[in-house]
Amino acid sequence: MYSVRTTWDDHDYGGNDAGAEYPKKKESQKLFLDFFEAPKDDPRWSREGVYSAQVFGPPGKRVQLILLDARYFRSPLKIGFKPGEPGDGFRGKYAPNTHKDATVLGEAQWKWLEEQLKVPAELRLIGSGVQVVPDEHGSEMWGNFPLERKRLFKLVKDTGANGVVFLTGDRHLAEISRLPADHTDGVGYTLFDVCSSSPNTPSGNFTKTKVRFANEINSYRVGLTYFDINFGTVLIDWEQPDPVVRLQVREESGQVVLQQRVTLRQLRPKP
């Protein structure tokens, strides 16, 4: 039996690169919940934002799916980046917003997330409309709000939340990024960010005529970038003594084009 669990990004939300300033966000939330036929007892009907969480599977095989809302409460983006010189790698138009009050999730969602990260689970898939780990390309990402990005990683570490993997989108391309365990903002184990986008408007045609994305800077990237139609899959082999998680990006016919293989033990801090 299949079920759909959803959050949104800017064009579902209603405005390109929009955040808290979008004037029709309440109307968008109602339309969103209506479209996906959210049950009437769904807490998203009675609170602002479409964030949600659910745990699947029995003890020992629990997968927690946390879907963040990185739009409804997000502070304004700051214009600042310019395309670099040839060879520097493409940079988008946004600069880091370092104001102490700037937020991505808003305080109510931050408190909710802290409680969710304390829920028992072996693997935690955290969905965000925009990339979490990359922080250099200057397009939309958590890196536009570096203090919030640090706060997110710190919360994962402080709550002792094992098994975190980020599932992201927005970029009209696909790539897998990795934050090492010993990174300044690290949580004690490697954090993966699997960006899969998009099934209908990939950057491929644009990329074939221009090099905008082909040399885009991302020092966290593992392997290559995939520019054509794609979708992501997460496969878990619970039968292994140390369960194996395969983080994949697949092309239109279903063939794997990007993959990272990691065990659950590798998604925990070393003793």
N, C-alpha and C positions, 0 to 999 in steps of 0.2 A: 504494500500500500504506500502510495506516495503522498506527501503533503508539502505545501509551499510555506516557507517562512520568509518574511520580507522586511527590508528597510528601504530607504530611498537615497538617491543622490540628486543633484541639482535639477535635472530635467524631469524627474518624477515629482520633485518638490515644487517646481514651478518657474524658476528663473535661472538663467545661466550663471553659475558660480555664486548663487544666492545663499544668504545666511539668515540671521535673525531679522534682518531689515525687510525681508520679503513681506509685502502687505497682505497677501492672501494665504498665509501659512495655515491658519485655522481651517479655512475652506479646503485647502489641499489635503490636510490630514483627514478630514471627513471623507473626501472623495477616495483617498487612498484606502482607508479602512472599508469603505463600501465596496470598492472594486475587488479587493481581496477577500471579501465576505468574512471579515473578522467577527467572531461570535460576540453577542451582546454583552457577555461578561468579561470580554477582553479589557484589561486595564488601560489600554491605549485610548479607549473611548472616553475615559474620565480624567486623563492627564494630558499635558502638552508633550508633543514629541511622539515618534513612532518606535522608540527603542523597546526591545523585548528580549527575553531569555527563556530557554527551556533546556532540560536535561533529558537525553535519550539513553536507554540501555540500563542494564542491571549493574549493581556494584561490581567493580573490577573492569567494566566495559562501558563506563559512562562517558558520553560525549555531551558537553555543554555548548549550546549554540547561543552566543551573545551577539545581538544585532544592535549596533549603536546608531544613534541619530546625530550625524555630524553636520546638520543643516539648521534645524529649528532654532537652536540657541547660539549658533556660531557668530562670533564678533566679526566686524567688517574686515575684509582683506586689505592689505596695504600694498599699493602699487610701488614698484621700485626696481625690479630686475629688468635688465635689457639683454637682448641677444649678445652673446660674447663674440670675441674675435674668432676667425677661422681656426679650428683646432682646439678651441676651448671647450667645446660641447655646448649644445643648445641650453639656454636658460629662459624660463618663462618670465611673465611680467610681474610676479608677486615677490615682495620682500618680506622678511620675518616681522611679524607684529609682536613686539616684546613688551607691550603695555601690561602692567601687573594685573589689570582687570580683564584682559582679553581672554575669551573662553572658546572652546570648541563644543563642549557638552553641556555647559550650564551646571550650576551647583546641585540641583535636584537629581540630574542624571549621574553626576559624579558620585553622589552618595549611594544611589541605586547600584552603580557599577561596583563600588567597593563591597557591597553586600553580596552581589552575584559572584565575585571572585572568591568569596569564602565558601561558596556552595561546593560540596564534594563532587569531584569529577576527575577522570583520568586524562581527558583531552578537552581543551577549550578552544573552540573556533570562534574568534571574535571578528565579526563583519563590520567593516567601515566603508562608506562610500568612496572615501579618498585614501590614498596610500598613507601608511603609518611609518614605516622604516625609512624610505628615501626622504632626504631633506635638502637636496641640492638643486633640483631641476627648476624650481621657481614657478611651476604650475601649481594647481591646487593640491594640497597635501597637509598632513599634520605639521610638517616642518614650517608651514607659514605661521605657526604658533608654537615656537620652540619651548616655551615654558609649559605649555599644555602637553606637548610630546614627552617632555621629561617627567611631568606629573603622571602620565599614563604608565610609563615604564616603572617609575617608582612605586606606583600603586600595585602593579603586578608583583614586584619584589617584596613589598611590605606585607602584602596579604598572604605571601607564600603560595601564590597560584601557580601550580605546575601545569605543563601541557599546553601553553598558550601558543596559538598560531593565528596570524592575522590574515583575513581574506578581504581583499580590497578591489577597487575598480576605478572608473572615471576616465582613464587615460586613453581609451581607444586603441590600446595595445596590451600586450601581456608580458610580464616579467616576474621573476622571483628574486626577492631581496633578502638579505640576511644581516641581522645585527649580532655581532659576536658576543659571546658570554662575558668577555673581558672588556667590552666597550665601556667608555665613561658612563654611559647611561644604561649599561647592561643589567640584566636581572639575575645573572648567575647561570643561565643556559642560553643557547642560541635562539633568537627570535626570528621566525620566518614571516615574510609578507608576500603572499601570493596574489598578484594583481592579474585579474582576468577581465578583459574588456576589449572589444565588445562583440556580441553576436550579430549586430545589424549595421553598425557604422564604424568599422575598423579604420585605422589610419593608413592602411596599406596603399590605397590608391594615391593618397597625398604623398606618402613617403617615397613612392616610386618616381615621383617627379621632383621632389625637393628633399633635402637632407635634414629637415627640421628635427625629426626624432632619431634619425639614424646614429647621430653622435651625441645624443642627449646624455648629460652627465648623471651618473648614479654609481658612486663607488661601492655601494652595498649590493649591487646586482650580482647574481650568480648565473653564469652562462650568458645566453643571448637574450635579445628582445624579439618578441614575435609580433608582427604588425597586421596580420590578416585575421579573418573571423576566427574567434576562439571561445572556449568556455573552460571553466575550471572544475576539477574533481578532487575529492579527498577520499582515498581508499585506506581502510584500516584492516590489517590482518591480526586479529585477536588470537589466532591459534599459535603464534610464535611465543616462546617463553618471554621475550621482550617484544611486545606488540610493535609491528612495523606500520608506520604512517607514510603513505605516498602522496605527496603534494604535487598535483599535476595541472598542466595546461594542455588542452587538446584542440586540434584544428577542426574545421567544419565537419569532416567525416568521422571524427572521433579518435584519430591517431594522436598519440602523445607527442608533443613537440618540446615541452619543458617538464622537468621532474626533479624533485628533491626527495630522497628517501631518508627518513629519520625514525629512530625508535623512541618509544615513550621515555625510556631511561635517559635519552639525550635531551629530553624536554624537561629535565629536572636539574636543579643545582647539584654539582658534585658534592659528596659528603665532605 
